């Protein structure tokens, strides 16, 4: 399944490049920290460079990425735990210009499909885990064209739609477990968080 996903992503990008002369690169660095007194705090770091082609109002590209999570949670009765994880993956994205709301300022729709591998540990429970997930998300982005070469963007308000299928393998001591999870959600129906917002740039050749 992973090999098929990578092959389709590369094939689509190569085929599109035959018809397009507008190449771009860019991406984003995301760093966020969330703290709740006596409950939990978490740190997230994500590096996601992008490369792709532009065809009039439409972009297509690849997005390899690396991410790190550090999560600490405190129980009132049973103590606390710390969890660290590292992940990497690759995604195929599509963007379309919906409307230009002001000169050089455009609202765009972005569709992301990606595969993510992640592994981590929870030392206090002698637990290690790994996950494989396939994800689809739809989100609005705001893009500002600074000049003919450089644009900056923001994800504005996070995602409208998330679809995810994940398998998770855990090892606690000598015991193994495996589970599969399917998620279909509308994040904007939940409480808004600034952690849902990201910023990045594009350079067009």
Secondary structure, DSSP 8 states (H G I E B T S, - for coil): -HHHHHHHHHHHHHHHHTT--EEEEEEEEEEEEEEETTTEEEEEEEEEEEEEEEETTEEEEEEEEEEEEEEEEE-SSS-EEEEEEEEEEEEEEEEEEEEEEETTEEEEEEEEEEEEEEEEEEGGGTEEEEEEEEEEEEEEEEEEE-SSSEEEEE-TT-EEEEEEEEEEEEEETTEEEEEEEEEEE-GGGS---GGG--EEEEEE-
